[in-house]
Amino acid sequence: MIMKVTIERTICVSCGSCWETCPGFFEENPDDSFSQVIEKFRSAGNIAKGTAPEDMEACVTDAADVCPVQIITVGHT
């Protein structure tokens, strides 16, 4: 199964918890300081959507869990 990840960037508070918890998948956008998916894992170039490799699923899930505003959605397809 593939893990799909979506960030609701419009309500991101730029706390940094996701990119500190899972820096291999999430990063801070240099223009608006909101969270984004690193380029390597983006879906169709969309900074708010990505696909996590199996070896990063725990890290991505942890990042979603620690997000104080719960804007990271993960799901399997």
Biotite code that builds the C-alpha atoms (Angstrom):
import biotite.structure as struc

atoms = struc.array([
    struc.Atom([0.000, 0.000, 0.000], chain_id="A", res_id=1, res_name="MET", atom_name="CA", element="C"),
    struc.Atom([1.064, 3.552, -0.696], chain_id="A", res_id=2, res_name="ILE", atom_name="CA", element="C"),
    struc.Atom([0.919, 6.181, 2.045], chain_id="A", res_id=3, res_name="MET", atom_name="CA", element="C"),
    struc.Atom([-0.540, 9.438, 0.776], chain_id="A", res_id=4, res_name="LYS", atom_name="CA", element="C"),
    struc.Atom([0.160, 12.598, 2.752], chain_id="A", res_id=5, res_name="VAL", atom_name="CA", element="C"),
    struc.Atom([-1.657, 15.932, 2.565], chain_id="A", res_id=6, res_name="THR", atom_name="CA", element="C"),
    struc.Atom([-0.791, 19.152, 4.394], chain_id="A", res_id=7, res_name="ILE", atom_name="CA", element="C"),
    struc.Atom([-3.528, 21.751, 4.902], chain_id="A", res_id=8, res_name="GLU", atom_name="CA", element="C"),
    struc.Atom([-1.049, 24.596, 4.421], chain_id="A", res_id=9, res_name="ARG", atom_name="CA", element="C"),
    struc.Atom([-3.635, 27.402, 4.747], chain_id="A", res_id=10, res_name="THR", atom_name="CA", element="C"),
    struc.Atom([-3.952, 26.713, 8.471], chain_id="A", res_id=11, res_name="ILE", atom_name="CA", element="C"),
    struc.Atom([-0.322, 25.799, 9.201], chain_id="A", res_id=12, res_name="CYS", atom_name="CA", element="C"),
    struc.Atom([1.110, 27.699, 12.176], chain_id="A", res_id=13, res_name="VAL", atom_name="CA", element="C"),
    struc.Atom([4.769, 27.200, 11.197], chain_id="A", res_id=14, res_name="SER", atom_name="CA", element="C"),
    struc.Atom([5.651, 25.591, 14.517], chain_id="A", res_id=15, res_name="CYS", atom_name="CA", element="C"),
    struc.Atom([8.230, 23.295, 12.933], chain_id="A", res_id=16, res_name="GLY", atom_name="CA", element="C"),
    struc.Atom([7.109, 20.140, 14.708], chain_id="A", res_id=17, res_name="SER", atom_name="CA", element="C"),
    struc.Atom([6.661, 18.142, 11.485], chain_id="A", res_id=18, res_name="CYS", atom_name="CA", element="C"),
    struc.Atom([10.000, 18.982, 9.904], chain_id="A", res_id=19, res_name="TRP", atom_name="CA", element="C"),
    struc.Atom([11.758, 18.485, 13.241], chain_id="A", res_id=20, res_name="GLU", atom_name="CA", element="C"),
    struc.Atom([10.054, 15.094, 13.715], chain_id="A", res_id=21, res_name="THR", atom_name="CA", element="C"),
    struc.Atom([10.475, 13.907, 10.127], chain_id="A", res_id=22, res_name="CYS", atom_name="CA", element="C"),
    struc.Atom([13.042, 16.101, 8.335], chain_id="A", res_id=23, res_name="PRO", atom_name="CA", element="C"),
    struc.Atom([13.451, 13.596, 5.528], chain_id="A", res_id=24, res_name="GLY", atom_name="CA", element="C"),
    struc.Atom([9.880, 14.223, 4.367], chain_id="A", res_id=25, res_name="PHE", atom_name="CA", element="C"),
    struc.Atom([8.784, 17.654, 5.590], chain_id="A", res_id=26, res_name="PHE", atom_name="CA", element="C"),
    struc.Atom([10.531, 21.005, 5.327], chain_id="A", res_id=27, res_name="GLU", atom_name="CA", element="C"),
    struc.Atom([9.870, 24.678, 5.915], chain_id="A", res_id=28, res_name="GLU", atom_name="CA", element="C"),
    struc.Atom([8.878, 26.653, 2.828], chain_id="A", res_id=29, res_name="ASN", atom_name="CA", element="C"),
    struc.Atom([11.426, 29.465, 2.488], chain_id="A", res_id=30, res_name="PRO", atom_name="CA", element="C"),
    struc.Atom([8.842, 31.915, 1.110], chain_id="A", res_id=31, res_name="ASP", atom_name="CA", element="C"),
    struc.Atom([5.949, 31.618, 3.578], chain_id="A", res_id=32, res_name="ASP", atom_name="CA", element="C"),
    struc.Atom([7.509, 29.531, 6.411], chain_id="A", res_id=33, res_name="SER", atom_name="CA", element="C"),
    struc.Atom([4.707, 26.942, 6.246], chain_id="A", res_id=34, res_name="PHE", atom_name="CA", element="C"),
    struc.Atom([5.320, 23.219, 6.076], chain_id="A", res_id=35, res_name="SER", atom_name="CA", element="C"),
    struc.Atom([5.721, 21.467, 2.750], chain_id="A", res_id=36, res_name="GLN", atom_name="CA", element="C"),
    struc.Atom([6.668, 18.056, 1.387], chain_id="A", res_id=37, res_name="VAL", atom_name="CA", element="C"),
    struc.Atom([10.274, 17.904, 0.211], chain_id="A", res_id=38, res_name="ILE", atom_name="CA", element="C"),
    struc.Atom([10.550, 17.847, -3.566], chain_id="A", res_id=39, res_name="GLU", atom_name="CA", element="C"),
    struc.Atom([11.607, 14.199, -3.829], chain_id="A", res_id=40, res_name="LYS", atom_name="CA", element="C"),
    struc.Atom([8.288, 12.958, -2.395], chain_id="A", res_id=41, res_name="PHE", atom_name="CA", element="C"),
    struc.Atom([5.797, 15.467, -3.860], chain_id="A", res_id=42, res_name="ARG", atom_name="CA", element="C"),
    struc.Atom([2.831, 14.280, -5.879], chain_id="A", res_id=43, res_name="SER", atom_name="CA", element="C"),
    struc.Atom([2.835, 15.955, -9.299], chain_id="A", res_id=44, res_name="ALA", atom_name="CA", element="C"),
    struc.Atom([4.986, 18.780, -7.940], chain_id="A", res_id=45, res_name="GLY", atom_name="CA", element="C"),
    struc.Atom([2.363, 19.823, -5.368], chain_id="A", res_id=46, res_name="ASN", atom_name="CA", element="C"),
    struc.Atom([4.138, 21.070, -2.214], chain_id="A", res_id=47, res_name="ILE", atom_name="CA", element="C"),
    struc.Atom([1.134, 20.121, -0.054], chain_id="A", res_id=48, res_name="ALA", atom_name="CA", element="C"),
    struc.Atom([0.758, 16.512, -1.239], chain_id="A", res_id=49, res_name="LYS", atom_name="CA", element="C"),
    struc.Atom([3.139, 13.615, -1.281], chain_id="A", res_id=50, res_name="GLY", atom_name="CA", element="C"),
    struc.Atom([3.737, 9.906, -1.145], chain_id="A", res_id=51, res_name="THR", atom_name="CA", element="C"),
    struc.Atom([5.780, 8.490, 1.721], chain_id="A", res_id=52, res_name="ALA", atom_name="CA", element="C"),
    struc.Atom([8.068, 5.513, 1.126], chain_id="A", res_id=53, res_name="PRO", atom_name="CA", element="C"),
    struc.Atom([7.494, 2.540, 3.408], chain_id="A", res_id=54, res_name="GLU", atom_name="CA", element="C"),
    struc.Atom([10.634, 3.192, 5.458], chain_id="A", res_id=55, res_name="ASP", atom_name="CA", element="C"),
    struc.Atom([9.380, 6.696, 6.342], chain_id="A", res_id=56, res_name="MET", atom_name="CA", element="C"),
    struc.Atom([5.795, 5.821, 7.261], chain_id="A", res_id=57, res_name="GLU", atom_name="CA", element="C"),
    struc.Atom([6.404, 5.777, 11.028], chain_id="A", res_id=58, res_name="ALA", atom_name="CA", element="C"),
    struc.Atom([8.224, 9.096, 10.897], chain_id="A", res_id=59, res_name="CYS", atom_name="CA", element="C"),
    struc.Atom([5.471, 10.744, 8.797], chain_id="A", res_id=60, res_name="VAL", atom_name="CA", element="C"),
    struc.Atom([2.760, 9.359, 11.080], chain_id="A", res_id=61, res_name="THR", atom_name="CA", element="C"),
    struc.Atom([4.612, 10.661, 14.153], chain_id="A", res_id=62, res_name="ASP", atom_name="CA", element="C"),
    struc.Atom([4.879, 14.090, 12.540], chain_id="A", res_id=63, res_name="ALA", atom_name="CA", element="C"),
    struc.Atom([1.151, 14.118, 11.814], chain_id="A", res_id=64, res_name="ALA", atom_name="CA", element="C"),
    struc.Atom([0.428, 13.086, 15.408], chain_id="A", res_id=65, res_name="ASP", atom_name="CA", element="C"),
    struc.Atom([2.545, 15.846, 16.980], chain_id="A", res_id=66, res_name="VAL", atom_name="CA", element="C"),
    struc.Atom([1.179, 18.626, 14.775], chain_id="A", res_id=67, res_name="CYS", atom_name="CA", element="C"),
    struc.Atom([-0.574, 20.990, 17.216], chain_id="A", res_id=68, res_name="PRO", atom_name="CA", element="C"),
    struc.Atom([-3.195, 22.029, 14.654], chain_id="A", res_id=69, res_name="VAL", atom_name="CA", element="C"),
    struc.Atom([-3.619, 18.542, 13.096], chain_id="A", res_id=70, res_name="GLN", atom_name="CA", element="C"),
    struc.Atom([-3.230, 19.685, 9.480], chain_id="A", res_id=71, res_name="ILE", atom_name="CA", element="C"),
    struc.Atom([-1.360, 16.600, 8.204], chain_id="A", res_id=72, res_name="ILE", atom_name="CA", element="C"),
    struc.Atom([-3.560, 13.831, 6.843], chain_id="A", res_id=73, res_name="THR", atom_name="CA", element="C"),
    struc.Atom([-2.114, 10.393, 6.114], chain_id="A", res_id=74, res_name="VAL", atom_name="CA", element="C"),
    struc.Atom([-3.837, 7.467, 4.493], chain_id="A", res_id=75, res_name="GLY", atom_name="CA", element="C"),
    struc.Atom([-3.135, 4.318, 2.533], chain_id="A", res_id=76, res_name="HIS", atom_name="CA", element="C"),
    struc.Atom([-4.368, 3.548, -0.951], chain_id="A", res_id=77, res_name="THR", atom_name="CA", element="C"),
])
